[in-house]
Amino acid sequence: MNICLNDEIFKILSEVATKENVRSYVIGGWVRDCLLKRDHSDKDIDIVVIGSGIDIARKTAKKINPKIKVSVFKNFGTAMFRYDDYEIEFVGARKESYNRSSRKPVVENGTLEDDQKRRDFTINTLAVSINRDTFGEFLDPFGGIEDLKKKIIRTPLEPGKTFSDDPLRMMRAIRFAAQLNFKIEDDTFRSIKENVERIKIVSSERIITEMNKIIMCDHPSKGFILLEKAGLLRIVFPELDNLKGVDKKEGKAHKDNFNHSIKVLDNISRHTDNLWLRWAALLHDIAKPLTKKYSTDAGWSFHGHEYIGSKMIPDIFRKLKLPLNEKMKYVQKLIDLHLRPIALSQEEVTDSAVRRLLFEAGDDIDDLMLLCEADITSKNEAKKTRHLENFSYVREKLREIEEKDAIRNFQPPVDGCEIIKTFGIKPGKEVGLIKKAIREAILDGIIPNEYEAARKLMIEKGKELGLTPSDRHA
């Protein structure tokens, strides 16, 4: 079973370990993914050493290229370096014990089995020797290979101890189940449910790393369903948990917005690996609990949920430790606009409405359309087909208007500086009014998006405001 060690880097690692007479093993994800025949796109390799991982890291890096920089973490007894596309981390075999109120372990030197015991799941305890005399030999004391065959997530030790020691492992169990399409073994899942409150001692930064990985799965809904069933979702992401449930009045019920949101996330995940577009899909209806109303005439409504939802995003991103930058603003924009193409598809599509949508969405218009199409989750196939056909027409109109009027991200041909110079005025309200009049006229199709037409309108609007152009600008 040497398939895991075909890459040239393992020959170098073997030479160093053998020369130094130190037992060394590839362990964890690399081995697991080899056996599953999964792509090693991230090329992360974990090496456990019976001795000093730092020393072997330095000697391996020196053999490859003396200029390679080795990052050393003495407190953890680990070291790592990057070589080509590889990120190789070395650790001395160790055993750990934990204080219940802290995530920081007390670390001692240990055997390979001690090191395997401290790992999260049996499928991540698999080790392969890289020493010359035992090269390629598997060490599987906890039945990890069998669990891979059965597609099971199970802890090597009693699950209560595993999750109490490091509660993030509960999130990781769910992430692996979603990522690999595995089942969490019954005792292991029961223990997650019993230990959910322990997640509160884990930093938001570590939690969001796992949540992002769940979102990037092929079928992320599986992860969120497990988070909800385990009771973790209400703690780590209460706003999403609040979407659950269906209210019914006078025989009328609305859909379960949690199930709908994760279905939209699944839909969009078939078309994009853009993490932030996937976040927009997950959060597009996040304000529905706040905007939910019932009336006898209209039934259930969620008026303004797109606007309120976009305003909720900064607080959500702040709490989850997501970036408060242009990525957040991108998610806000898509949530704010996500009903606009739907409205267009259900009424006569006017050039003016399309221009305004292009203007407001800018370069994100294609992502917005993907989100809107993913938002169609009806089980009525005829209704679904009708909506998609309508969206196809909207897309065609978007292309047509863009080609004709070049509206996407457009700036009116006449800017504030020219208005100020033309009328000899200072920056102020009049400048804003003229700029707005030009922009609205272009968007409404009253004038073309061209300089001469815009300048003519500028003069007219200026005169309406009592402004006189200077002789050389008349």
GIUR-V667239 format. One record per backbone hydrogen bond with DSSP energy under -1.0 kcal/mol. CO is the residue of the C=O (numbers start at 1). NH is the residue of the N-H. Records with the same first field share a line. If there is no record, write none. Layout:
CO=NH ; NH
This chain:
2=5
7=10
8=12
9=13
10=14
11=15
12=16
13=17
14=18
15=19
16=20
17=22
23=50
24=130
25=48
26=128
28=32
29=33
30=34
31=35
32=36
33=38
34=37
43=87
45=89
46=27
47=91
48=25
49=51 ; 93
52=56
53=57
54=58
55=59
56=60
57=61
58=62
59=63
60=64
61=65
65=68
71=80
73=76 ; 78
77=92
78=73
79=90
80=71
81=88
83=86
86=83
87=45
88=81
89=47
90=79
91=49
93=110
95=108
97=106
99=102
106=97
108=95
111=115
112=116
113=117
114=118
116=119
121=124
122=125
126=28
127=139
128=26
129=136
134=137
137=129
139=127
143=147
144=148
145=149
146=150
147=152
151=183
153=185
154=122
158=161 ; 162
159=163
160=164
161=165
162=166
166=169
167=170
168=172
169=173
170=174
171=175
172=176
173=177
174=178
175=179
176=180
177=182
183=153
185=189
186=190
187=191
188=192
189=193
190=194
191=195
195=198
196=199
197=200
198=201
199=202
203=207
204=208
205=209
206=210
207=211
208=212
209=213
210=214
211=215
212=216
214=217
219=222
220=224
221=225
222=226
223=227
224=228
225=229
226=230
227=232 ; 233
232=235 ; 236
233=237
237=241
238=242
240=243
241=244
247=254
249=252
252=249
256=260
257=261
258=262
259=263
260=264
261=265
262=266
263=267
264=268
265=269
268=271 ; 272
274=278
275=279
276=280
277=281
278=282
279=283
283=286
285=288
287=291
293=301
295=299
299=295
301=293
302=305
304=308
305=309
306=310
307=311
308=312
312=316
313=317
314=318
315=319
316=320
317=322
325=329
326=330
327=331
328=332
329=333
330=334
331=335
332=336
333=337
337=340
339=343
340=344
341=345
344=347
350=354
351=355
352=356
353=357
354=358
355=359
356=360
357=361
358=362
361=364
362=365
364=368
365=369
366=370
367=371
368=372
369=373
370=374
371=375
373=376
375=377
380=384
381=385
382=386
383=387
384=388
385=389
386=390
387=391
388=392
389=393
390=394
391=395
392=396
393=397
394=398
395=399
396=400
397=401
398=402
399=403
400=404
401=405
402=406
407=410
415=419
416=420
417=421
418=422
419=423
420=424 ; 425
422=470
428=432
429=433
430=434
431=435
432=436
433=437
434=438
435=439
436=440
437=441
438=442
439=443
440=444
441=446 ; 447
442=445
448=450
450=454
451=455
452=456
453=457
454=458
455=459
456=460
457=461
458=462
459=463
460=464
461=465
462=467
463=466
470=473
